[in-house]
Amino acid sequence: MVKIADIEIGAFPLLLAPMEDVSDPPFRALCKENGADVVYTEFVSSEGLIRDAAKSKIKLDIYEKERPVGIQIFGANLDSMLKAVDIVEKTKPDIIDINFGCPVKKVVSKGAGAGILKDLDLMEKLTEAIVKRTKLPVTVKTRLGWDQNSIKIIEVAERLQDVGCKAIAIHGRTRAQMYKGDADWTYIEKVKNNPRMHIPVFANGDINTPEKAQQIKNLGLDGAMIGRASIGNPWFFNQVKHFLKTKTHLPPATISERVAMAKRHLEMAIGWKGERLGIYETRRHYANYFKGIPDFKPYRQKLVTSDEPKDVYATLSKVLEEF
């Protein structure tokens, strides 16, 4: 049984990765229902939180049905990060996660996200201070290093563990790679096999088939953090679990199941954020909900351009009739 501090999360847990504009409450709930063992929020700006920015505050919305749920924060200023921890703690998540891995330029340019991989002393200092600030377990998500010439992930993992980090998720690419090339899990395996490590080590990056999740398990890693493979495909977690247990594949979701899930997703999004934003934020999922269906482009176009719920529902009903 894998544990983050005292939280039991399963024998080989599957974690929903924190993804900006994706890992919101409706999507997290759907993934949880379909086999995710732990879910993380979109990353939340520490500076945005302490300025009381509405966009940051709404990301703190969490619900009982999601638990265990982690709120992920990012930033490079110690004082701001500690104030953000105080705000986050009041919303009662199960875990606080620190983002030391986001490769996006606007985050990195401020020394946050993967930008901190160029200053391991600051990374350690921030983590230690946050651990001391909160009673909640603190976890970290990071990358292999800034670039291929500066991969020090074994040292990084040791240092984070030594200051109280309770689990680490590692994306198998450097910041320089962004999302290009293949994720390299061998470095993550080395972190896990380091005899000094005793906290859970989760792999992230390119785990987009049940077979790849099996490979992660075979490497001896504690679990898999699933990102892009789950977008428009919350069934992926159960598909992986079924494969790990039986070595057989679940049948793909039927058209009626896809339509029903897309409708539910939209309903939950509207219930959470209102019609306009609910419609807008569900659009990014439709291409994946209906991936692989021939001649679907005209329907997808309607789904991503309709501004009224009744029009989206009508298109989804038509999909059910036509396919």
Secondary structure, DSSP 8 states (H G I E B T S, - for coil): --EETTEE--SS-EEE---TTT--HHHHHHHHHTT-SEEEEEEEEHHHHHTT-HHHHGGG---GGG-SEEEEEE-S-HHHHHHHHHHHHTT--SEEEEEE----HHHHTTT-GGGGGG-HHHHHHHHHHHHHH-SS-EEEEEESBSSGGGB-HHHHHHHHHHTT--EEEEESS-TTTTT-S----HHHHHHHH-TT--S-EEEESS--SHHHHHHHHHTT-SEEEE-GGGTT-TTHHHHHHHHHHHSS------HHHHHHHHHHHHHHHHHHH-HHHHHHHHHHHHHHHTTT-TT-HHHHHHHHH--SHHHHHHHHHHHHHH-
